[in-house]
């Protein structure tokens, strides 16, 4: 069995905790280990915050007022994708956007890389940013929906 859900959210700060709560509730109900759920929820929070902040400047007519979050629980893996329709990341093979060591912000992508097992940062087919990350799932011993 597998579980997936997709949200189309407004690019507003209030949408970030909504996505996080939905993910945590799904993981708890399915019986995913709380530490894994927490890591994924922090990574999701960072990806959503990036979409809200950088997903386009609506007041200048660029991008969209929305972004999309999709989560898949399939067997032993959880994959989360966050896509927006903003300017996306500048293509630079082999390099990921990184913040300066003394920067006030910009560490979200590095944090996602530390919390997930596999990360893909790229562009959507429409040119927006796509942040996709996977993590191997550990199940609680009493997991009602262990998807193994």
GISUL-V930073 format. One record per residue. N is the residue number from 1. RES is the residue in one letter. OMEGA is omega in whole degrees, -180 to 180 (* if undefined). NEAR is the number of other ideal C-beta (glycine too) atoms within 12 Angstrom. Layout:
BEGIN
[[N;RES;OMEGA;NEAR] [N;RES;OMEGA;NEAR]]
END
This chain:
BEGIN
[[1;X;174;12] [2;X;179;18] [3;X;172;27] [4;X;174;21] [5;X;-180;24] [6;X;179;18] [7;X;169;28] [8;X;-172;21] [9;X;174;32] [10;X;178;23] [11;X;178;35] [12;X;-179;20] [13;X;-178;16] [14;X;-179;15] [15;X;-175;30] [16;X;178;32] [17;X;177;19] [18;X;179;23] [19;X;-179;39] [20;X;-179;31] [21;X;178;21] [22;X;178;29] [23;X;-179;41] [24;X;178;25] [25;X;178;18] [26;X;-179;30] [27;X;180;36] [28;X;180;24] [29;X;-180;19] [30;X;179;36] [31;X;178;24] [32;X;177;37] [33;X;-177;24] [34;X;179;19] [35;X;177;17] [36;X;179;32] [37;X;-180;35] [38;X;179;21] [39;X;-179;32] [40;X;-179;43] [41;X;177;36] [42;X;178;28] [43;X;178;41] [44;X;179;46] [45;X;179;33] [46;X;-180;36] [47;X;178;45] [48;X;179;45] [49;X;176;35] [50;X;180;38] [51;X;179;43] [52;X;-176;35] [53;X;-171;24] [54;X;-173;31] [55;X;180;40] [56;X;179;29] [57;X;-173;18] [58;X;-176;19] [59;X;176;9] [60;X;178;9] [61;X;180;9] [62;X;174;19] [63;X;-175;28] [64;X;176;27] [65;X;-176;22] [66;X;171;25] [67;X;-175;40] [68;X;174;32] [69;X;176;45] [70;X;179;30] [71;X;179;40] [72;X;169;26] [73;X;-177;35] [74;X;-179;21] [75;X;-177;19] [76;X;-175;21] [77;X;169;26] [78;X;175;41] [79;X;177;33] [80;X;177;47] [81;X;175;36] [82;X;-176;50] [83;X;175;39] [84;X;-180;41] [85;X;178;29] [86;X;-176;32] [87;X;-180;23] [88;X;179;28] [89;X;176;27] [90;X;-180;15] [91;X;176;15] [92;X;-175;13] [93;X;177;8] [94;X;-179;6] [95;X;176;11] [96;X;176;23] [97;X;179;26] [98;X;180;17] [99;X;173;16] [100;X;-178;11] [101;X;-178;9] [102;X;-179;8] [103;X;178;12] [104;X;179;8] [105;X;179;17] [106;X;-180;20] [107;X;-175;22] [108;X;-179;35] [109;X;178;32] [110;X;179;23] [111;X;177;25] [112;X;179;36] [113;X;-180;25] [114;X;-175;17] [115;X;-177;29] [116;X;178;33] [117;X;179;24] [118;X;-178;19] [119;X;173;28] [120;X;177;25] [121;X;-177;33] [122;X;-178;25] [123;X;174;22] [124;X;177;29] [125;X;180;10] [126;X;177;18] [127;X;178;22] [128;X;179;30] [129;X;174;40] [130;X;175;31] [131;X;-178;45] [132;X;179;31] [133;X;-179;37] [134;X;173;29] [135;X;175;37] [136;X;-176;22] [137;X;167;36] [138;X;-178;25] [139;X;170;26] [140;X;179;20] [141;X;-179;9] [142;X;-174;12] [143;X;-179;23] [144;X;-176;14] [145;X;180;22] [146;X;-171;21] [147;X;-179;23] [148;X;*;18]]
END
